[in-house]
Amino acid sequence: MEHKELMHLACEARERAYAPYSGFAVGAALLTKGGKVYTGCNIENAAFSPTNCAERTAFFKAVSEGEREFSAIAVTGGPAGKAPAEHCTPCGVCRQVMAEFCRGDFLILLGNEETLTVHTLAELLPHSFSL
Ligand code: THU
């Protein structure tokens, strides 16, 4: 799948973000090695800490469906209701979740449909924790 196409799916997922507290809407699209895509959005909570990021929503959907092998994730985010201008980089918790299932060459696509940058997990989370 083309990087732009995966980012397009992340943008669609962002439309479903539930972010009444931060007003910051994030979408993600996770590509499995088998070619399937699992999308996710951030889901906030009045108690704040139960909030789930878009990336983890996508990973947890995929893993709970039996997926274990992933090649790339596209992430897009910014103030809700506006086109995302800045790159939204995954938080540390989401990077650690990625490291649980992916090697350093896992691709992380950031930006929007017009401009995207390609990173690796090794670049965004060097020296990750593992048991
Ligand atoms: N958020 C994500 O969904 N992914 C990230 O990588 C960074 C932050 C969400 C969590 C919260 O709903 C909102 O963005 C503001 O932090």
Backbone and ligand atoms as CSV (ligand in chain L), in Angstrom:
chain,resi,resn,atom,element,x,y,z
A,1,MET,N,N,0.842,-1.201,0.000
A,1,MET,CA,C,0.000,0.000,0.000
A,1,MET,C,C,0.876,1.250,0.000
A,2,GLU,N,N,0.449,2.238,-0.753
A,2,GLU,CA,C,1.182,3.509,-0.831
A,2,GLU,C,C,1.122,4.244,0.511
A,3,HIS,N,N,2.192,4.966,0.830
A,3,HIS,CA,C,2.218,5.741,2.076
A,3,HIS,C,C,1.065,6.744,2.128
A,4,LYS,N,N,0.793,7.373,0.991
A,4,LYS,CA,C,-0.266,8.395,0.956
A,4,LYS,C,C,-1.644,7.792,1.230
A,5,GLU,N,N,-1.822,6.570,0.725
A,5,GLU,CA,C,-3.109,5.893,0.912
A,5,GLU,C,C,-3.317,5.557,2.394
A,6,LEU,N,N,-2.241,5.107,3.059
A,6,LEU,CA,C,-2.337,4.796,4.487
A,6,LEU,C,C,-2.625,6.081,5.277
A,7,MET,N,N,-1.985,7.166,4.883
A,7,MET,CA,C,-2.235,8.453,5.550
A,7,MET,C,C,-3.674,8.914,5.324
A,8,HIS,N,N,-4.205,8.651,4.155
A,8,HIS,CA,C,-5.602,9.009,3.870
A,8,HIS,C,C,-6.540,8.289,4.848
A,9,LEU,N,N,-6.255,7.019,5.116
A,9,LEU,CA,C,-7.087,6.248,6.055
A,9,LEU,C,C,-6.948,6.791,7.478
A,10,ALA,N,N,-5.731,7.258,7.832
A,10,ALA,CA,C,-5.528,7.873,9.152
A,10,ALA,C,C,-6.356,9.168,9.262
A,11,CYS,N,N,-6.388,9.929,8.181
A,11,CYS,CA,C,-7.175,11.173,8.176
A,11,CYS,C,C,-8.671,10.879,8.341
A,12,GLU,N,N,-9.131,9.823,7.687
A,12,GLU,CA,C,-10.548,9.437,7.840
A,12,GLU,C,C,-10.838,9.023,9.280
A,13,ALA,N,N,-9.896,8.260,9.871
A,13,ALA,CA,C,-10.073,7.796,11.260
A,13,ALA,C,C,-10.096,8.984,12.221
A,14,ARG,N,N,-9.303,10.002,11.904
A,14,ARG,CA,C,-9.245,11.206,12.759
A,14,ARG,C,C,-10.615,11.864,12.882
A,15,GLU,N,N,-11.417,11.742,11.833
A,15,GLU,CA,C,-12.772,12.322,11.864
A,15,GLU,C,C,-13.618,11.702,12.976
A,16,ARG,N,N,-13.234,10.513,13.422
A,16,ARG,CA,C,-14.013,9.800,14.449
A,16,ARG,C,C,-13.431,10.002,15.847
A,17,ALA,N,N,-12.415,10.872,15.978
A,17,ALA,CA,C,-11.812,11.108,17.296
A,17,ALA,C,C,-12.862,11.591,18.285
A,18,TYR,N,N,-12.733,11.111,19.513
A,18,TYR,CA,C,-13.599,11.579,20.598
A,18,TYR,C,C,-12.691,12.367,21.539
A,19,ALA,N,N,-12.639,13.666,21.357
A,19,ALA,CA,C,-11.672,14.498,22.078
A,19,ALA,C,C,-12.324,15.764,22.638
A,20,PRO,N,N,-13.381,15.601,23.474
A,20,PRO,CA,C,-14.087,16.785,23.981
A,20,PRO,C,C,-13.283,17.584,24.999
A,21,TYR,N,N,-12.246,16.989,25.585
A,21,TYR,CA,C,-11.502,17.679,26.656
A,21,TYR,C,C,-10.292,18.428,26.121
A,22,SER,N,N,-9.537,17.803,25.238
A,22,SER,CA,C,-8.351,18.486,24.701
A,22,SER,C,C,-8.668,19.246,23.415
A,23,GLY,N,N,-9.694,18.814,22.708
A,23,GLY,CA,C,-9.964,19.419,21.403
A,23,GLY,C,C,-8.894,19.084,20.380
A,24,PHE,N,N,-8.112,18.034,20.661
A,24,PHE,CA,C,-7.003,17.636,19.783
A,24,PHE,C,C,-7.367,16.273,19.187
A,25,ALA,N,N,-7.600,16.239,17.891
A,25,ALA,CA,C,-8.085,15.023,17.237
A,25,ALA,C,C,-6.950,14.296,16.522
A,26,VAL,N,N,-6.828,13.000,16.788
A,26,VAL,CA,C,-5.744,12.210,16.198
A,26,VAL,C,C,-6.339,10.984,15.503
A,27,GLY,N,N,-5.736,10.641,14.356
A,27,GLY,CA,C,-6.127,9.435,13.640
A,27,GLY,C,C,-4.898,8.610,13.314
A,28,ALA,N,N,-5.083,7.302,13.247
A,28,ALA,CA,C,-3.977,6.406,12.920
A,28,ALA,C,C,-4.482,5.303,12.002
A,29,ALA,N,N,-3.587,4.809,11.156
A,29,ALA,CA,C,-3.908,3.661,10.302
A,29,ALA,C,C,-2.700,2.731,10.329
A,30,LEU,N,N,-2.942,1.526,10.805
A,30,LEU,CA,C,-1.882,0.542,11.036
A,30,LEU,C,C,-1.950,-0.550,9.963
A,31,LEU,N,N,-0.839,-0.727,9.269
A,31,LEU,CA,C,-0.779,-1.702,8.171
A,31,LEU,C,C,-0.107,-2.983,8.653
A,32,THR,N,N,-0.779,-4.113,8.484
A,32,THR,CA,C,-0.177,-5.393,8.864
A,32,THR,C,C,0.714,-5.889,7.726
A,33,LYS,N,N,1.585,-6.845,8.052
A,33,LYS,CA,C,2.437,-7.408,6.995
A,33,LYS,C,C,1.604,-8.147,5.963
A,34,GLY,N,N,0.401,-8.573,6.364
A,34,GLY,CA,C,-0.494,-9.256,5.426
A,34,GLY,C,C,-1.298,-8.303,4.558
A,35,GLY,N,N,-1.141,-6.996,4.795
A,35,GLY,CA,C,-1.813,-6.013,3.942
A,35,GLY,C,C,-3.134,-5.486,4.463
A,36,LYS,N,N,-3.519,-5.901,5.691
A,36,LYS,CA,C,-4.778,-5.379,6.251
A,36,LYS,C,C,-4.504,-4.086,7.005
A,37,VAL,N,N,-5.505,-3.232,7.077
A,37,VAL,CA,C,-5.356,-1.962,7.792
A,37,VAL,C,C,-6.347,-1.899,8.951
A,38,TYR,N,N,-5.824,-1.519,10.108
A,38,TYR,CA,C,-6.659,-1.280,11.293
A,38,TYR,C,C,-6.522,0.194,11.636
A,39,THR,N,N,-7.642,0.885,11.752
A,39,THR,CA,C,-7.580,2.313,12.054
A,39,THR,C,C,-7.869,2.555,13.531
A,40,GLY,N,N,-7.523,3.754,13.981
A,40,GLY,CA,C,-7.815,4.136,15.358
A,40,GLY,C,C,-7.908,5.642,15.484
A,41,CYS,N,N,-8.598,6.076,16.542
A,41,CYS,CA,C,-8.660,7.502,16.872
A,41,CYS,C,C,-8.458,7.622,18.375
A,42,ASN,N,N,-8.171,8.845,18.831
A,42,ASN,CA,C,-8.071,9.013,20.277
A,42,ASN,C,C,-9.468,9.035,20.889
A,43,ILE,N,N,-9.558,8.448,22.079
A,43,ILE,CA,C,-10.831,8.326,22.787
A,43,ILE,C,C,-10.598,8.840,24.211
A,44,GLU,N,N,-11.118,10.032,24.484
A,44,GLU,CA,C,-10.844,10.663,25.782
A,44,GLU,C,C,-11.894,10.285,26.809
A,45,ASN,N,N,-11.588,10.672,28.062
A,45,ASN,CA,C,-12.464,10.322,29.170
A,45,ASN,C,C,-12.469,11.464,30.179
A,46,ALA,N,N,-13.605,11.677,30.831
A,46,ALA,CA,C,-13.730,12.745,31.823
A,46,ALA,C,C,-12.722,12.580,32.956
A,47,ALA,N,N,-12.298,11.343,33.224
A,47,ALA,CA,C,-11.304,11.104,34.272
A,47,ALA,C,C,-9.869,11.233,33.738
A,48,PHE,N,N,-9.755,11.605,32.493
A,48,PHE,CA,C,-8.473,11.884,31.806
A,48,PHE,C,C,-7.567,10.663,31.629
A,49,SER,N,N,-7.166,9.991,32.704
A,49,SER,CA,C,-6.170,8.924,32.525
A,49,SER,C,C,-6.678,7.732,31.703
A,50,PRO,N,N,-7.973,7.437,31.663
A,50,PRO,CA,C,-8.406,6.340,30.774
A,50,PRO,C,C,-8.322,6.677,29.285
A,51,THR,N,N,-7.955,7.887,28.954
A,51,THR,CA,C,-7.841,8.283,27.543
A,51,THR,C,C,-6.924,7.343,26.775
A,52,ASN,N,N,-7.352,6.968,25.576
A,52,ASN,CA,C,-6.524,6.105,24.728
A,52,ASN,C,C,-6.122,6.864,23.468
A,53,CYS,N,N,-4.848,6.818,23.161
A,53,CYS,CA,C,-4.364,7.479,21.951
A,53,CYS,C,C,-4.799,6.723,20.698
A,54,ALA,N,N,-4.788,7.425,19.586
A,54,ALA,CA,C,-5.183,6.835,18.304
A,54,ALA,C,C,-4.316,5.631,17.932
A,55,GLU,N,N,-3.010,5.751,18.171
A,55,GLU,CA,C,-2.087,4.669,17.795
A,55,GLU,C,C,-2.393,3.395,18.574
A,56,ARG,N,N,-2.612,3.571,19.895
A,56,ARG,CA,C,-2.902,2.384,20.705
A,56,ARG,C,C,-4.265,1.810,20.374
A,57,THR,N,N,-5.219,2.657,20.037
A,57,THR,CA,C,-6.529,2.123,19.612
A,57,THR,C,C,-6.327,1.206,18.413
A,58,ALA,N,N,-5.537,1.654,17.445
A,58,ALA,CA,C,-5.298,0.848,16.235
A,58,ALA,C,C,-4.566,-0.453,16.587
A,59,PHE,N,N,-3.521,-0.349,17.410
A,59,PHE,CA,C,-2.774,-1.557,17.792
A,59,PHE,C,C,-3.659,-2.537,18.564
A,60,PHE,N,N,-4.436,-2.029,19.501
A,60,PHE,CA,C,-5.231,-2.939,20.342
A,60,PHE,C,C,-6.351,-3.589,19.516
A,61,LYS,N,N,-6.904,-2.842,18.583
A,61,LYS,CA,C,-7.899,-3.462,17.691
A,61,LYS,C,C,-7.249,-4.605,16.918
A,62,ALA,N,N,-6.069,-4.339,16.365
A,62,ALA,CA,C,-5.402,-5.334,15.506
A,62,ALA,C,C,-4.958,-6.562,16.306
A,63,VAL,N,N,-4.307,-6.311,17.448
A,63,VAL,CA,C,-3.787,-7.432,18.236
A,63,VAL,C,C,-4.947,-8.278,18.759
A,64,SER,N,N,-6.036,-7.623,19.130
A,64,SER,CA,C,-7.187,-8.378,19.646
A,64,SER,C,C,-7.887,-9.170,18.550
A,65,GLU,N,N,-7.568,-8.881,17.298
A,65,GLU,CA,C,-8.102,-9.669,16.174
A,65,GLU,C,C,-7.108,-10.726,15.727
A,66,GLY,N,N,-6.007,-10.856,16.465
A,66,GLY,CA,C,-5.051,-11.925,16.171
A,66,GLY,C,C,-3.841,-11.507,15.372
A,67,GLU,N,N,-3.751,-10.224,15.022
A,67,GLU,CA,C,-2.602,-9.736,14.244
A,67,GLU,C,C,-1.377,-9.592,15.154
A,68,ARG,N,N,-0.212,-9.925,14.619
A,68,ARG,CA,C,1.020,-9.779,15.398
A,68,ARG,C,C,2.150,-9.134,14.598
A,69,GLU,N,N,1.974,-9.029,13.273
A,69,GLU,CA,C,3.068,-8.554,12.419
A,69,GLU,C,C,2.643,-7.294,11.676
A,70,PHE,N,N,3.436,-6.244,11.852
A,70,PHE,CA,C,3.054,-4.945,11.304
A,70,PHE,C,C,4.192,-4.333,10.513
A,71,SER,N,N,3.840,-3.583,9.476
A,71,SER,CA,C,4.901,-2.947,8.692
A,71,SER,C,C,4.923,-1.435,8.813
A,72,ALA,N,N,3.777,-0.788,9.050
A,72,ALA,CA,C,3.775,0.682,9.097
A,72,ALA,C,C,2.542,1.211,9.807
A,73,ILE,N,N,2.684,2.435,10.328
A,73,ILE,CA,C,1.508,3.149,10.873
A,73,ILE,C,C,1.577,4.597,10.388
A,74,ALA,N,N,0.429,5.127,9.998
A,74,ALA,CA,C,0.333,6.546,9.647
A,74,ALA,C,C,-0.400,7.248,10.787
A,75,VAL,N,N,0.099,8.418,11.171
A,75,VAL,CA,C,-0.487,9.165,12.288
A,75,VAL,C,C,-0.688,10.611,11.863
A,76,THR,N,N,-1.876,11.143,12.154
A,76,THR,CA,C,-2.146,12.550,11.848
A,76,THR,C,C,-2.936,13.152,12.988
A,77,GLY,N,N,-2.622,14.375,13.359
A,77,GLY,CA,C,-3.342,14.980,14.472
A,77,GLY,C,C,-3.173,16.471,14.533
A,78,GLY,N,N,-4.103,17.104,15.239
A,78,GLY,CA,C,-4.064,18.552,15.412
A,78,GLY,C,C,-5.401,19.007,15.974
A,79,PRO,N,N,-5.545,20.303,16.170
A,79,PRO,CA,C,-6.790,20.835,16.704
A,79,PRO,C,C,-7.993,20.341,15.894
A,80,ALA,N,N,-9.010,19.844,16.623
A,80,ALA,CA,C,-10.195,19.275,15.974
A,80,ALA,C,C,-10.883,20.314,15.093
A,81,GLY,N,N,-11.358,19.851,13.968
A,81,GLY,CA,C,-12.095,20.741,13.075
A,81,GLY,C,C,-11.226,21.511,12.102
A,82,LYS,N,N,-9.895,21.364,12.261
A,82,LYS,CA,C,-8.971,22.044,11.340
A,82,LYS,C,C,-8.096,20.995,10.675
A,83,ALA,N,N,-7.577,21.322,9.510
A,83,ALA,CA,C,-6.628,20.416,8.857
A,83,ALA,C,C,-5.362,20.371,9.712
A,84,PRO,N,N,-4.785,19.197,9.914
A,84,PRO,CA,C,-3.585,19.124,10.752
A,84,PRO,C,C,-2.389,19.782,10.075
A,85,ALA,N,N,-1.847,20.812,10.722
A,85,ALA,CA,C,-0.734,21.550,10.129
A,85,ALA,C,C,0.606,20.982,10.585
A,86,GLU,N,N,0.759,20.822,11.882
A,86,GLU,CA,C,2.014,20.314,12.446
A,86,GLU,C,C,2.000,18.788,12.419
A,87,HIS,N,N,3.184,18.207,12.450
A,87,HIS,CA,C,3.259,16.757,12.575
A,87,HIS,C,C,2.956,16.358,14.011
A,88,CYS,N,N,2.110,15.363,14.161
A,88,CYS,CA,C,1.777,14.859,15.493
A,88,CYS,C,C,2.600,13.592,15.709
A,89,THR,N,N,3.569,13.660,16.610
A,89,THR,CA,C,4.444,12.502,16.830
A,89,THR,C,C,3.878,11.632,17.944
A,90,PRO,N,N,4.023,10.327,17.846
A,90,PRO,CA,C,3.453,9.423,18.867
A,90,PRO,C,C,4.041,9.690,20.246
A,91,CYS,N,N,3.199,9.598,21.268
A,91,CYS,CA,C,3.679,9.785,22.637
A,91,CYS,C,C,4.547,8.586,23.036
A,92,GLY,N,N,5.252,8.738,24.153
A,92,GLY,CA,C,6.166,7.688,24.603
A,92,GLY,C,C,5.486,6.364,24.881
A,93,VAL,N,N,4.276,6.435,25.436
A,93,VAL,CA,C,3.551,5.192,25.746
A,93,VAL,C,C,3.226,4.442,24.452
A,94,CYS,N,N,2.784,5.178,23.441
A,94,CYS,CA,C,2.461,4.535,22.160
A,94,CYS,C,C,3.717,3.967,21.502
A,95,ARG,N,N,4.840,4.654,21.637
A,95,ARG,CA,C,6.093,4.133,21.064
A,95,ARG,C,C,6.464,2.822,21.743
A,96,GLN,N,N,6.265,2.753,23.037
A,96,GLN,CA,C,6.591,1.530,23.759
A,96,GLN,C,C,5.657,0.387,23.332
A,97,VAL,N,N,4.392,0.697,23.090
A,97,VAL,CA,C,3.454,-0.332,22.594
A,97,VAL,C,C,3.905,-0.816,21.213
A,98,MET,N,N,4.341,0.107,20.373
A,98,MET,CA,C,4.856,-0.288,19.052
A,98,MET,C,C,6.045,-1.229,19.218
A,99,ALA,N,N,6.922,-0.896,20.181
A,99,ALA,CA,C,8.134,-1.705,20.385
A,99,ALA,C,C,7.826,-3.123,20.863
A,100,GLU,N,N,6.642,-3.294,21.451
A,100,GLU,CA,C,6.247,-4.629,21.914
A,100,GLU,C,C,6.025,-5.581,20.733
A,101,PHE,N,N,5.552,-4.999,19.616
A,101,PHE,CA,C,5.158,-5.835,18.484
A,101,PHE,C,C,6.000,-5.629,17.226
A,102,CYS,N,N,6.829,-4.596,17.215
A,102,CYS,CA,C,7.517,-4.256,15.967
A,102,CYS,C,C,9.019,-4.134,16.173
A,103,ARG,N,N,9.730,-4.399,15.112
A,103,ARG,CA,C,11.182,-4.204,15.155
A,103,ARG,C,C,11.514,-2.753,14.804
A,104,GLY,N,N,12.806,-2.457,14.861
A,104,GLY,CA,C,13.253,-1.084,14.621
A,104,GLY,C,C,12.952,-0.559,13.234
A,105,ASP,N,N,12.741,-1.462,12.266
A,105,ASP,CA,C,12.488,-0.993,10.898
A,105,ASP,C,C,11.002,-0.706,10.624
A,106,PHE,N,N,10.164,-0.846,11.644
A,106,PHE,CA,C,8.740,-0.489,11.516
A,106,PHE,C,C,8.636,0.982,11.113
A,107,LEU,N,N,7.814,1.271,10.102
A,107,LEU,CA,C,7.719,2.639,9.577
A,107,LEU,C,C,6.620,3.448,10.256
A,108,ILE,N,N,6.947,4.680,10.589
A,108,ILE,CA,C,5.982,5.594,11.200
A,108,ILE,C,C,5.860,6.808,10.290
A,109,LEU,N,N,4.690,6.953,9.693
A,109,LEU,CA,C,4.445,8.043,8.738
A,109,LEU,C,C,3.720,9.166,9.463
A,110,LEU,N,N,4.280,10.359,9.408
A,110,LEU,CA,C,3.711,11.495,10.139
A,110,LEU,C,C,3.340,12.608,9.184
A,111,GLY,N,N,2.275,13.344,9.526
A,111,GLY,CA,C,1.936,14.513,8.726
A,111,GLY,C,C,0.486,14.507,8.310
A,112,ASN,N,N,0.287,14.721,7.029
A,112,ASN,CA,C,-1.066,14.747,6.486
A,112,ASN,C,C,-0.998,14.269,5.036
A,113,GLU,N,N,-2.108,14.402,4.321
A,113,GLU,CA,C,-2.132,13.840,2.959
A,113,GLU,C,C,-1.237,14.609,1.985
A,114,GLU,N,N,-0.967,15.870,2.308
A,114,GLU,CA,C,-0.126,16.672,1.405
A,114,GLU,C,C,1.357,16.457,1.686
A,115,THR,N,N,1.699,16.489,2.968
A,115,THR,CA,C,3.110,16.406,3.365
A,115,THR,C,C,3.253,15.310,4.400
A,116,LEU,N,N,4.078,14.328,4.092
A,116,LEU,CA,C,4.341,13.334,5.134
A,116,LEU,C,C,5.818,13.004,5.191
A,117,THR,N,N,6.244,12.684,6.419
A,117,THR,CA,C,7.635,12.289,6.613
A,117,THR,C,C,7.647,10.847,7.104
A,118,VAL,N,N,8.693,10.147,6.745
A,118,VAL,CA,C,8.789,8.725,7.068
A,118,VAL,C,C,9.898,8.527,8.097
A,119,HIS,N,N,9.547,7.872,9.170
A,119,HIS,CA,C,10.499,7.610,10.259
A,119,HIS,C,C,10.495,6.112,10.555
A,120,THR,N,N,11.495,5.698,11.332
A,120,THR,CA,C,11.471,4.306,11.796
A,120,THR,C,C,11.277,4.312,13.302
A,121,LEU,N,N,10.831,3.162,13.808
A,121,LEU,CA,C,10.657,3.042,15.253
A,121,LEU,C,C,12.013,3.179,15.951
A,122,ALA,N,N,13.056,2.653,15.350
A,122,ALA,CA,C,14.396,2.766,15.948
A,122,ALA,C,C,14.805,4.225,16.118
A,123,GLU,N,N,14.373,5.045,15.160
A,123,GLU,CA,C,14.697,6.475,15.214
A,123,GLU,C,C,13.899,7.179,16.319
A,124,LEU,N,N,12.620,6.818,16.453
A,124,LEU,CA,C,11.762,7.515,17.420
A,124,LEU,C,C,11.845,6.929,18.820
A,125,LEU,N,N,12.285,5.678,18.933
A,125,LEU,CA,C,12.429,5.077,20.265
A,125,LEU,C,C,13.709,4.243,20.336
A,126,PRO,N,N,14.848,4.938,20.413
A,126,PRO,CA,C,16.096,4.188,20.571
A,126,PRO,C,C,16.149,3.603,21.988
A,127,HIS,N,N,16.850,2.499,22.139
A,127,HIS,CA,C,17.055,1.876,23.460
A,127,HIS,C,C,15.729,1.579,24.157
A,128,SER,N,N,14.743,1.036,23.423
A,128,SER,CA,C,13.450,0.752,24.042
A,128,SER,C,C,13.585,-0.331,25.100
A,129,PHE,N,N,12.673,-0.333,26.034
A,129,PHE,CA,C,12.695,-1.341,27.097
A,129,PHE,C,C,12.118,-2.648,26.567
A,130,SER,N,N,12.768,-3.741,26.916
A,130,SER,CA,C,12.187,-5.051,26.609
A,130,SER,C,C,12.662,-6.049,27.654
A,131,LEU,N,N,11.919,-7.115,27.829
A,131,LEU,CA,C,12.272,-8.154,28.800
A,131,LEU,C,C,12.880,-9.339,28.084
L,1,THU,N1,N,-2.869,11.727,21.423
L,1,THU,C1,C,-2.891,10.684,20.553
L,1,THU,O1,O,-3.968,10.163,20.212
L,1,THU,N2,N,-1.717,10.227,20.071
L,1,THU,C2,C,-0.498,10.733,20.399
L,1,THU,O2,O,0.514,10.171,20.037
L,1,THU,C3,C,-0.407,11.963,21.174
L,1,THU,C4,C,-1.650,12.358,21.888
L,1,THU,C5,C,-4.124,12.241,21.956
L,1,THU,C6,C,-4.350,11.950,23.419
L,1,THU,C7,C,-5.308,13.053,23.797
L,1,THU,O3,O,-6.626,12.633,23.507
L,1,THU,C8,C,-4.957,14.199,22.869
L,1,THU,O4,O,-4.170,13.635,21.824
L,1,THU,C9,C,-4.176,15.316,23.540
L,1,THU,O5,O,-3.077,14.820,24.222
